[in-house]
Amino acid sequence: MYRHDYDSTLAQYGDFIKNMSDTAVAKDTFNPELYGKYNVKRGLRNADNTGVLVGLTSIGDVRAYIIEENEKVPIDGKLLYRGISVEDLANGFEKDHRFGFEETAYLLITGKLPTAQELSQFNGLLDDYRRLPEGFAEDMIMKAPSRDIMNKLARCILASYSYDFNPDDVSYNNVMRQCIRLIAQMPTMAAYAYQTRSHYYYDESLYIHNPQKGLSTSENFLQMIRPDSKYTQLEAESLDLALVLHAEHGGGNNSTFTVHVVTSTGTDTYSAFAAATGSLKGPKHGGANHRVMEMINDIKEHITDTKDKGQIKDYLIKILDKQAYDKSGLIYGIGHAVYTKSDPRARLLKKKARELAYSMGQKWIDEFEFYNTVEELAPKAFEEYKKSSKVMCANVDFYSGFVYTMLNIPKELYTPIFAISRMAGWSAHRLEELAVSNRIIRPAYKNVGGKQQYIALSERNN
C-alpha cells in the first residue's frame, strides 16, 4: 500500500483553516437574483439554454434541430467532423474493416481525409512517438503515483515540456509536432499510470508493456492494460469506435473551450492541454458514464424483475423525484444540452454494444436489453413526472460505460479514455486558435461585493 505523509500541520491549524473557509464562504455568497438583474449568462448559456456564441470554428458541428416558422423542430442529431458526418466516417472504416481513430485524428487536425499513403505515414509517425522518453515512466509516473489517473495524465502532459527540445515555440509546425506526439503518447501515459496505481495503492502485480509498432491506438491500449496483453478483434474495434466518437464535439464543451482560452494567452502546448485535462477530470464533464453504470446497478437492486417495465418506470420516477439513487433528480445518460431526438454517437455505440453483447453470451445480452429498456422508458417517466412533452434521448455516456464494462476496462480508466480520444479534438482547436485569433479571451465579471473601509490592525476586532 502506497502511503502519503500525514499533514501534521493540519492537527495544529485545522480549526483556523475551517474558520478562514467559513469566513470566505460568507463573503463569497450573494443573492442569485443579481444574475438576472445584470443579465449574466450563467455558465455561458442563454436563457433558452443555448450556448453564448463566443467564437467560430471549422472543426466540429453539432446539429439537433431545424427552424420552421421561427420555431425549433427536433431532428435526429448529427455530429460533423470537418463537415463529414461521424456516421459516414464510422461506416467507411468499418466497411473496410479498418480501425478509425487514427484517420479521425488526421482529419480533425488537418481538415482533410488522408490518402492511403498519408494514413500509412501518419500511423508510422504515431508508432515512432508512442514510447515515452527514456526515464519518463520511472521518474514521472512511478516515483509519484496518483490515486486519480486524470491527475497523473495532467502531470505527465506538463512534464513532457521538460522532455521537449523546443517547448515554447508556438509556430504552427512545431505545435503540430507536439500535438501528434501527445496523441501518440497519451494511451501509454494512461496505461502506465493505471498499472502504477494498481501496484502501489492496491498491491497488485506491476505490468509494464511497451507499445507495439503496427498496432492501432485501441489495440495498443488494450495490450498495455491487460496482464496477458491479449484482446480480440471485436474488442479492439469497439474501443476504437468509442475513441472516434469522443474525439471532438465542437468548441463549446468545457475542456475544448479551456484549450481556446489558455491557447489565446500565447502559452505553450503542454500548459494548454494540462488545463484541458483538469477540466475533463471534473465529474460534470468527463465522468457521466460512470454515473450511468452506478444508476443502472441501483435500479436493478431495487426492482424484483428486470423485465417488468412498470417497475422500471416507477423507479425512474422515484429517481426524478429525488427519492432514489443519488437523490439528484437526474437520470444519467438521458438528455443532452444540444441533442433532442437522438444523439448520433449513442446510436453508433448502441449498435456496437449490441454486437459485443451478443458475442459474449446471455448474461451480456440480458444486460444490453435492460439498458435498452431504461433508454425507452426514461423519456416516458420524465413526461409523466414533469408533465412535459420535452423531446429527449440517450446520450453517448449511456452506452459507453457499458461497452467499457464488457471490455473489462476498470472504471478508473473511463475518463482517461475520454482524454486519450479528445486529445485529437483539443489539438485541432489549439491549432485553429493559433491560426485565426490573435486576441486573448477575456470575459467580464460584475463586482457585487460592495465596499469596505480599511481598518488599522490595532483597531480590528473579531
C-alpha positions as CSV (number, residue, x, y, z in Angstrom):
1,M,0.0,0.0,0.0
2,Y,1.4,3.4,-1.0
3,R,1.1,5.9,1.8
4,H,1.3,9.7,1.9
5,D,2.7,11.5,4.9
6,Y,0.0,12.8,7.2
7,D,-0.2,16.6,7.2
8,S,0.9,17.2,10.8
9,T,0.3,21.0,10.4
10,L,-3.4,20.3,9.9
11,A,-3.6,19.0,13.5
12,Q,-2.4,22.3,14.8
13,Y,-4.2,24.7,12.4
14,G,-7.3,22.7,11.4
15,D,-9.7,24.9,13.3
16,F,-8.1,28.0,12.0
17,I,-8.3,26.8,8.4
18,K,-12.0,26.0,8.9
19,N,-12.7,29.4,10.3
20,M,-11.0,31.0,7.2
21,S,-13.1,28.8,5.0
22,D,-16.4,29.8,6.8
23,T,-15.4,33.5,6.5
24,A,-14.7,33.2,2.8
25,V,-17.9,31.4,2.1
26,A,-19.9,34.1,3.9
27,K,-18.2,36.8,1.8
28,D,-18.4,35.0,-1.5
29,T,-22.2,34.3,-1.2
30,F,-24.6,36.8,-2.7
31,N,-28.2,37.0,-3.8
32,P,-28.7,34.8,-7.0
33,E,-31.3,37.4,-8.2
34,L,-28.4,39.6,-9.1
35,Y,-27.6,37.3,-12.1
36,G,-30.9,38.3,-13.6
37,K,-30.5,42.0,-12.7
38,Y,-27.2,42.3,-14.5
39,N,-28.2,39.9,-17.4
40,V,-25.4,37.5,-16.6
41,K,-25.1,34.5,-18.9
42,R,-24.5,31.9,-16.2
43,G,-22.4,29.1,-17.5
44,L,-22.1,31.0,-20.8
45,R,-25.7,29.8,-21.5
46,N,-28.6,31.9,-22.8
47,A,-32.0,31.9,-21.2
48,D,-33.2,29.3,-23.7
49,N,-30.2,27.1,-22.7
50,T,-28.4,27.6,-26.0
51,G,-24.7,28.4,-25.7
52,V,-23.5,32.0,-25.8
53,L,-21.7,32.5,-29.2
54,V,-18.1,33.3,-28.3
55,G,-16.1,32.1,-31.4
56,L,-16.1,30.5,-34.8
57,T,-14.8,27.0,-35.7
58,S,-14.5,24.8,-38.8
59,I,-13.7,21.7,-36.9
60,G,-16.8,20.2,-35.3
61,D,-20.5,20.9,-35.7
62,V,-23.4,19.6,-33.7
63,R,-26.9,19.7,-35.2
64,A,-30.1,18.8,-33.4
65,Y,-32.9,20.8,-34.8
66,I,-34.2,22.9,-37.7
67,I,-36.1,26.2,-37.6
68,E,-39.6,26.1,-39.1
69,E,-41.8,29.2,-38.8
70,N,-39.4,30.6,-36.2
71,E,-39.7,27.5,-34.0
72,K,-37.2,24.8,-33.2
73,V,-38.1,21.4,-34.6
74,P,-36.1,18.5,-33.3
75,I,-34.4,16.2,-35.7
76,D,-32.1,13.2,-35.4
77,G,-28.9,14.6,-34.2
78,K,-25.9,15.0,-36.5
79,L,-22.2,15.3,-35.5
80,L,-19.9,16.5,-38.2
81,Y,-16.1,16.3,-38.1
82,R,-14.7,18.9,-40.6
83,G,-18.1,18.8,-42.4
84,I,-18.2,14.9,-42.6
85,S,-20.9,13.1,-40.7
86,V,-19.4,10.9,-38.0
87,E,-21.8,8.2,-39.0
88,D,-20.4,8.3,-42.6
89,L,-16.9,8.3,-41.2
90,A,-17.6,5.3,-39.0
91,N,-19.4,3.4,-41.7
92,G,-16.5,4.0,-44.0
93,F,-13.7,2.5,-41.9
94,E,-16.0,-0.3,-40.6
95,K,-16.9,-1.3,-44.1
96,D,-13.2,-1.6,-44.9
97,H,-12.5,-3.5,-41.7
98,R,-10.1,-0.8,-40.6
99,F,-9.5,1.0,-37.3
100,G,-10.7,4.6,-37.5
101,F,-9.3,6.7,-34.7
102,E,-6.0,7.5,-36.5
103,E,-7.9,8.5,-39.6
104,T,-10.2,10.6,-37.5
105,A,-7.3,12.3,-35.7
106,Y,-5.7,13.2,-39.1
107,L,-9.0,14.6,-40.4
108,L,-9.5,16.7,-37.3
109,I,-6.1,18.3,-37.2
110,T,-5.6,18.8,-40.9
111,G,-9.1,19.3,-42.2
112,K,-9.0,16.6,-44.8
113,L,-9.3,12.9,-45.0
114,P,-5.9,11.2,-45.5
115,T,-5.0,9.3,-48.7
116,A,-3.8,5.7,-48.1
117,Q,-0.2,6.9,-48.3
118,E,-0.8,9.8,-45.9
119,L,-2.6,7.5,-43.4
120,S,0.3,5.0,-43.6
121,Q,2.8,7.8,-42.9
122,F,0.7,9.2,-40.1
123,N,0.5,5.7,-38.5
124,G,4.2,5.4,-38.8
125,L,4.7,8.7,-37.1
126,L,2.4,7.7,-34.2
127,D,4.3,4.4,-33.9
128,D,7.6,6.3,-33.5
129,Y,6.1,8.6,-30.9
130,R,4.2,6.1,-28.8
131,R,7.0,5.1,-26.4
132,L,7.7,7.6,-23.7
133,P,11.2,9.2,-23.4
134,E,13.9,7.4,-21.6
135,G,13.3,7.6,-17.8
136,F,9.9,9.2,-18.1
137,A,7.9,6.3,-16.8
138,E,10.2,5.8,-13.8
139,D,10.7,9.4,-12.9
140,M,7.4,11.0,-13.8
141,I,4.9,8.2,-13.2
142,M,6.2,5.5,-10.9
143,K,8.0,7.8,-8.4
144,A,4.9,9.8,-7.7
145,P,1.8,7.5,-8.2
146,S,-1.6,9.0,-8.1
147,R,-4.9,7.6,-7.0
148,D,-6.6,9.5,-9.9
149,I,-5.3,8.8,-13.3
150,M,-6.6,12.0,-14.7
151,N,-4.4,13.9,-12.2
152,K,-1.4,11.8,-13.4
153,L,-2.2,12.5,-17.0
154,A,-2.2,16.2,-16.4
155,R,1.1,16.0,-14.7
156,C,2.6,13.8,-17.4
157,I,1.5,16.3,-20.0
158,L,3.1,19.2,-18.1
159,A,6.3,17.0,-17.5
160,S,6.5,16.5,-21.3
161,Y,7.6,20.1,-21.6
162,S,10.9,19.2,-19.9
163,Y,11.5,16.4,-22.5
164,D,10.8,18.7,-25.5
165,F,13.8,20.2,-27.3
166,N,11.7,23.2,-28.4
167,P,8.8,23.5,-25.9
168,D,7.9,27.2,-26.1
169,D,7.8,27.7,-29.9
170,V,4.2,28.3,-30.9
171,S,4.8,28.2,-34.6
172,Y,2.3,26.1,-36.4
173,N,4.7,23.4,-37.5
174,N,6.2,23.0,-34.0
175,V,2.8,22.8,-32.3
176,M,1.7,20.3,-34.9
177,R,4.6,18.1,-33.9
178,Q,3.8,18.5,-30.2
179,C,0.1,17.6,-30.8
180,I,0.9,14.4,-32.7
181,R,3.4,13.4,-30.0
182,L,0.8,13.8,-27.3
183,I,-1.9,12.0,-29.4
184,A,0.5,9.1,-29.6
185,Q,1.7,9.1,-26.0
186,M,-1.5,9.7,-24.1
187,P,-2.5,6.0,-24.2
188,T,0.9,4.9,-22.9
189,M,0.8,7.5,-20.1
190,A,-2.7,6.4,-19.1
191,A,-1.8,2.7,-19.2
192,Y,1.3,3.1,-17.1
193,A,-0.4,5.4,-14.7
194,Y,-3.1,2.7,-14.2
195,Q,-0.6,-0.1,-13.7
196,T,1.4,2.0,-11.2
197,R,-1.8,2.9,-9.3
198,S,-2.8,-0.7,-9.1
199,H,0.6,-1.7,-7.8
200,Y,1.4,1.0,-5.3
201,Y,-2.2,1.5,-3.9
202,Y,-3.7,-1.9,-4.2
203,D,-0.6,-4.2,-4.0
204,E,-1.2,-5.8,-7.4
205,S,1.5,-7.0,-9.8
206,L,3.1,-4.3,-11.9
207,Y,2.8,-4.9,-15.6
208,I,4.6,-2.5,-18.0
209,H,4.1,-3.5,-21.6
210,N,5.7,-1.4,-24.3
211,P,3.5,-0.1,-27.1
212,Q,4.0,-2.2,-30.2
213,K,4.6,-0.8,-33.7
214,G,2.0,-1.8,-36.3
215,L,-0.9,-1.8,-33.8
216,S,-3.7,0.8,-33.7
217,T,-4.3,3.1,-30.7
218,S,-7.1,0.9,-29.3
219,E,-5.0,-2.3,-29.8
220,N,-2.0,-0.8,-28.1
221,F,-4.1,0.5,-25.1
222,L,-5.7,-2.9,-24.5
223,Q,-2.5,-4.8,-24.7
224,M,-0.8,-2.3,-22.3
225,I,-3.5,-2.5,-19.6
226,R,-4.0,-6.3,-19.6
227,P,-1.6,-8.6,-17.8
228,D,-1.5,-11.1,-20.8
229,S,-1.7,-8.3,-23.5
230,K,-4.4,-10.3,-25.2
231,Y,-7.6,-8.9,-26.9
232,T,-10.0,-9.9,-29.6
233,Q,-10.5,-8.0,-32.9
234,L,-14.1,-7.1,-31.8
235,E,-12.8,-5.7,-28.5
236,A,-10.3,-3.5,-30.3
237,E,-12.9,-2.4,-32.8
238,S,-15.3,-1.5,-30.0
239,L,-12.8,0.6,-28.2
240,D,-11.7,2.2,-31.5
241,L,-15.2,3.3,-32.2
242,A,-15.5,4.8,-28.7
243,L,-12.3,6.8,-29.3
244,V,-13.7,8.1,-32.6
245,L,-17.0,9.2,-31.1
246,H,-15.3,11.0,-28.2
247,A,-12.7,12.8,-30.2
248,E,-14.5,16.0,-30.9
249,H,-17.7,17.8,-30.0
250,G,-17.4,21.4,-31.1
251,G,-15.6,24.3,-29.4
252,G,-18.2,24.9,-26.7
253,N,-17.6,22.0,-24.4
254,N,-15.7,22.9,-21.2
255,S,-12.4,21.3,-21.9
256,T,-12.2,22.4,-25.6
257,F,-13.1,25.9,-24.6
258,T,-10.4,25.7,-22.0
259,V,-7.9,24.9,-24.8
260,H,-9.0,28.0,-26.7
261,V,-8.9,30.2,-23.6
262,V,-5.4,29.1,-22.5
263,T,-4.0,29.0,-26.1
264,S,-5.2,32.6,-26.6
265,T,-2.6,33.7,-23.9
266,G,0.3,32.5,-26.1
267,T,1.4,29.9,-23.7
268,D,3.0,26.5,-24.6
269,T,1.1,23.4,-25.8
270,Y,1.7,21.4,-22.7
271,S,0.2,24.1,-20.4
272,A,-2.9,24.3,-22.6
273,F,-3.5,20.6,-22.7
274,A,-2.8,20.1,-19.0
275,A,-5.5,22.7,-18.3
276,A,-8.0,20.9,-20.6
277,T,-7.2,17.6,-18.8
278,G,-8.0,19.2,-15.5
279,S,-11.3,20.4,-16.9
280,L,-12.2,17.0,-18.2
281,K,-11.5,15.4,-14.8
282,G,-14.5,17.2,-13.3
283,P,-17.4,14.8,-12.9
284,K,-19.8,17.3,-14.5
285,H,-17.8,16.9,-17.7
286,G,-16.0,13.6,-18.0
287,G,-17.5,11.2,-15.5
288,A,-21.1,10.8,-16.6
289,N,-20.7,7.2,-18.0
290,H,-19.6,6.0,-14.6
291,R,-22.7,7.6,-13.0
292,V,-24.9,5.8,-15.6
293,M,-23.4,2.4,-14.6
294,E,-24.0,3.1,-10.9
295,M,-27.5,4.2,-11.6
296,I,-28.3,1.1,-13.7
297,N,-26.9,-1.1,-10.9
298,D,-29.0,0.8,-8.4
299,I,-32.2,0.3,-10.4
300,K,-31.6,-3.5,-10.6
301,E,-31.0,-3.7,-6.9
302,H,-34.4,-2.1,-6.1
303,I,-36.7,-3.9,-8.5
304,T,-37.7,-7.6,-8.5
305,D,-38.0,-8.2,-12.2
306,T,-35.6,-6.5,-14.7
307,K,-38.1,-7.2,-17.5
308,D,-41.0,-5.5,-15.7
309,K,-41.4,-2.2,-17.5
310,G,-43.9,-0.9,-14.9
311,Q,-41.4,-1.4,-12.1
312,I,-38.6,0.1,-14.0
313,K,-40.6,3.2,-14.9
314,D,-41.9,3.7,-11.4
315,Y,-38.3,3.6,-10.1
316,L,-37.2,6.1,-12.7
317,I,-39.9,8.4,-11.5
318,K,-38.5,8.0,-7.9
319,I,-35.1,9.0,-9.3
320,L,-36.6,12.1,-10.9
321,D,-38.4,12.8,-7.6
322,K,-35.1,12.7,-5.7
323,Q,-36.2,9.7,-3.7
324,A,-33.8,7.2,-5.2
325,Y,-30.2,6.6,-6.3
326,D,-28.1,9.8,-5.5
327,K,-31.2,12.0,-5.0
328,S,-30.0,14.4,-7.6
329,G,-33.2,14.1,-9.6
330,L,-31.2,13.2,-12.7
331,I,-31.5,10.1,-14.9
332,Y,-27.9,9.9,-16.1
333,G,-27.2,9.3,-19.7
334,I,-30.6,10.6,-20.8
335,G,-30.9,14.1,-22.2
336,H,-28.3,16.4,-23.7
337,A,-27.7,20.2,-23.9
338,V,-28.0,20.1,-27.7
339,Y,-29.3,16.8,-28.9
340,T,-33.0,16.2,-28.6
341,K,-34.4,13.5,-30.8
342,S,-31.2,11.4,-30.9
343,D,-27.5,11.5,-30.3
344,P,-25.6,10.1,-33.3
345,R,-22.8,8.9,-31.0
346,A,-25.3,7.0,-28.9
347,R,-26.8,5.4,-32.0
348,L,-23.4,4.1,-33.2
349,L,-22.2,3.0,-29.8
350,K,-25.5,1.2,-29.1
351,K,-25.1,-0.8,-32.3
352,K,-21.6,-1.8,-31.3
353,A,-22.7,-2.6,-27.7
354,R,-25.4,-4.9,-29.1
355,E,-22.8,-6.7,-31.3
356,L,-20.4,-7.0,-28.5
357,A,-23.1,-8.3,-26.0
358,Y,-24.4,-10.9,-28.4
359,S,-20.8,-12.2,-29.0
360,M,-20.3,-12.7,-25.2
361,G,-23.3,-14.7,-24.2
362,Q,-26.7,-14.5,-22.5
363,K,-25.6,-12.6,-19.4
364,W,-24.5,-9.6,-21.5
365,I,-27.5,-9.9,-23.9
366,D,-29.8,-9.5,-20.9
367,E,-27.7,-6.6,-19.6
368,F,-27.9,-4.9,-23.0
369,E,-31.7,-5.4,-23.2
370,F,-32.1,-3.9,-19.7
371,Y,-30.1,-0.8,-20.9
372,N,-32.4,-0.6,-23.9
373,T,-35.5,-0.8,-21.7
374,V,-34.3,2.0,-19.5
375,E,-33.5,4.1,-22.6
376,E,-37.0,3.5,-23.8
377,L,-38.8,4.3,-20.5
378,A,-36.8,7.2,-19.3
379,P,-38.4,9.8,-21.6
380,K,-41.8,8.4,-20.6
381,A,-41.0,8.7,-16.9
382,F,-39.8,12.2,-17.5
383,E,-43.0,13.1,-19.3
384,E,-45.2,11.6,-16.6
385,Y,-43.3,13.2,-13.7
386,K,-42.6,16.6,-15.2
387,K,-45.9,16.9,-17.1
388,S,-43.7,17.8,-20.1
389,S,-43.5,16.7,-23.7
390,K,-39.9,17.7,-24.0
391,V,-38.1,15.6,-26.6
392,M,-35.1,13.8,-25.1
393,C,-32.8,10.9,-25.9
394,A,-30.0,8.8,-24.7
395,N,-26.5,10.5,-25.0
396,V,-23.2,8.9,-25.7
397,D,-22.5,8.3,-22.0
398,F,-25.5,6.0,-21.6
399,Y,-23.8,3.2,-23.6
400,S,-20.0,4.0,-23.3
401,G,-19.6,2.7,-19.7
402,F,-21.5,-0.5,-20.6
403,V,-19.1,-1.0,-23.6
404,Y,-16.1,-0.5,-21.3
405,T,-17.5,-2.9,-18.8
406,M,-17.8,-5.6,-21.5
407,L,-14.2,-4.9,-22.4
408,N,-13.3,-5.4,-18.8
409,I,-11.8,-1.9,-18.6
410,P,-11.6,-0.7,-15.0
411,K,-13.9,2.3,-14.2
412,E,-10.8,4.3,-13.2
413,L,-9.9,4.4,-16.9
414,Y,-13.2,5.6,-18.3
415,T,-12.4,9.4,-18.1
416,P,-8.7,8.8,-19.1
417,I,-10.0,7.1,-22.3
418,F,-12.1,10.2,-22.9
419,A,-8.9,12.3,-22.6
420,I,-7.0,10.0,-24.9
421,S,-9.6,10.4,-27.5
422,R,-10.3,14.1,-27.0
423,M,-6.6,15.0,-27.4
424,A,-7.2,14.8,-31.2
425,G,-10.0,17.4,-30.9
426,W,-8.1,19.5,-28.5
427,S,-5.1,19.5,-30.9
428,A,-7.3,20.7,-33.8
429,H,-8.7,23.5,-31.7
430,R,-5.3,24.7,-30.4
431,L,-4.1,24.8,-34.0
432,E,-7.2,26.6,-35.1
433,E,-6.9,29.2,-32.3
434,L,-3.2,29.9,-33.2
435,A,-4.2,30.2,-36.9
436,V,-7.1,32.5,-36.7
437,S,-7.0,34.5,-33.5
438,N,-4.6,37.0,-32.0
439,R,-6.7,38.2,-29.1
440,I,-6.7,36.9,-25.6
441,I,-10.1,35.6,-24.4
442,R,-11.1,37.7,-21.5
443,P,-14.8,37.8,-20.4
444,A,-16.2,40.2,-17.9
445,Y,-17.4,39.8,-14.3
446,K,-19.6,42.3,-12.5
447,N,-18.4,43.1,-8.9
448,V,-21.2,42.9,-6.4
449,G,-19.1,42.7,-3.3
450,G,-19.6,46.2,-2.1
451,K,-17.0,48.4,-0.4
452,Q,-15.1,48.1,2.9
453,Q,-13.2,50.7,4.9
454,Y,-9.5,49.9,5.7
455,I,-9.1,49.4,9.5
456,A,-5.8,49.7,11.2
457,L,-4.5,46.4,12.6
458,S,-4.6,47.6,16.2
459,E,-8.3,48.6,15.9
460,R,-9.6,45.3,14.3
461,N,-12.0,43.2,16.4
462,N,-13.4,39.7,15.7
